[in-house]
Every structure is written in C-alpha cells, then in structure tokens.
Amino acid sequence: MNVKTATDNENKPKATVKNLQFIEKLDQLIDIAEKEEESEEGSPVQGRSSGDLLTLRVGYIERYDWYDTIFEENGKYGTKDVTGKVILPAQYDGIGELCHQIYFGKLPRVAVLNGKCGLVLPDGSGKALTDFEFDSMSYMIILPYFKVKMGEKYGIIRKDGKIIVPCILDEVCLPLGHCVVFKANGKYGLIDSWCGDLYVAPEYDNIEIVDMEQPYTMTKDGVEGVINEKGEFMTLEESLDYEDYLVGEYNPDF
C-alpha cells in the first residue's frame, strides 16, 4: 500500500533528500546494468546484477517513510514531500490521503474544504482538478482512477479529474487486472482502462472472470457473451472468430 490516510503512522525514519538521491543513483546503476546484460559482453555493475540492485532498491525504500508530511499555517493545512517542497499549499481544512514519494509522487492529492473532498494538482499551485463536492475520495492503487462518494452512491473519476462514471453506483469492486467492475440496481458493469476507459453500463446479470488473460464472460438475460472494444455485447459463439480486442483479455500491444 503506497497511499495512506493522514491518520496512519509508521515507525520508520522519515526519508530525506539524501535518501532520495541514493535511490536516484541506484536507478542509474540499474539502467546501466540492464543495458550491459542485454549485450553479449555485458558484465555486472560493480559486481552486482540488475536483479541484485533492484533487490537493494526495494529493501532500501522499505526502511524509510516516504510519505508526504502535513503542515499547518494559520489554521489551514497543506503537505510537503521528503525534500521539503510544497505539494499542497496550506489552504485546506484537511488532507484526505498522503502519497508515497517514490511510487506515487506525481499523483494528484485529495484535500478537504468545507467538509467536502476534491482533487488537487501536486505542484504547489493549489489548482483543483475537481470541485470540492464529494463526501469521500480514494485512489484505487492499481488503476489511474479515484473512487468517489456522494451521499450513498459511488462514482469513478480519472486522475486528471475527468468523471468516468457519475455517482450512480451502489458498489465499486476491487480492480481486477486492468478493469474495474461495479454494481448498480443489482446489475454489473465495468470500465476497461486498456481500451480508452471504455465504459460498459451496469446492465449485466453476472460477470465471470476465469483468469487474468481471458475475456470477461458477461451474462445478460440468460445469455453468456463477451464485450468487444466498442462496448458491444457478443455471444460466445459470435466471438469465436473475432480477432480484435475483447474486454478483460491480456493484450501486450495496449
């Protein structure tokens, strides 16, 4: 988990500029090692393979707290990264979620004004990407989406603030591969992030996921089928000779 709430607390030393510089140096060495290993005469960097360096990087990152730091000015709150750079200016009533410098440093931040959440650019400008109108807002970790809530309904927005699904949903399930499945009025739908944020309306009785490489099986009015890249329902028989992308399947070209 690389995004946490402002109330979370880890018993780790706070990362500093020096720690960040070490990670940047490691990244350079890893890049050099990978290029040398691809050549026939390649040799490990300083006796270490790229795999060794990656293991060192992961272990080093885990030793420190890389999350934003909350600060207060005149009764308002903002955040800074590990270098001391202001991410959110101190103009908010609260901070929704803190982000990990290494893994999610460029992710927009959640802030609170007048009891409502909004999405803000992490560049110190305070520029809002959404209105402050949501009761809650949380990053979906694997995919570039935020789950938002208004009243008793949920919606999904992109990290640039664009609304993908308005707050009409009863439930948003955990991401499955590159898709987000949701439910409204007893029916299922989804978003496919690999297919231009393709929105499949919640009008299916069931969605079955066999594995992470096969198309999702959708059931509608007792008929099983799949969804193509245009969002069209196809029966399983119709899809047998279909050569283009089907929602849920693994496609390395995407």
Sequence and secondary structure as in RCSB ss.txt:
>XXXX:A:sequence
MNVKTATDNENKPKATVKNLQFIEKLDQLIDIAEKEEESEEGSPVQGRSSGDLLTLRVGYIERYDWYDTIFEENG
KYGTKDVTGKVILPAQYDGIGELCHQIYFGKLPRVAVLNGKCGLVLPDGSGKALTDFEFDSMSYMIILPYFKVKM
GEKYGIIRKDGKIIVPCILDEVCLPLGHCVVFKANGKYGLIDSWCGDLYVAPEYDNIEIVDMEQPYTMTKDGVEG
VINEKGEFMTLEESLDYEDYLVGEYNPDF
>XXXX:A:secstr
  EEETT    S B  HHHHHHHHHHHHHHHHHHHHHHSTT   BTTB HHHHHHHHHHHHHTSB B EEEEETT
EEEEE TTS EEEEEEESEE EEEBHHHHTTS EEEEETTEEEEE SSSS  BSS S BSEEEE TTSSEEEEEE
TTEEEEEETTS EEEEEEESEE   BTTEEEEEETTEEEEEEGGGTSEEEEEEESEEE   TTS  EEEETTEEE
EEBTTS EEEHHHHTT  S BTT   TT 
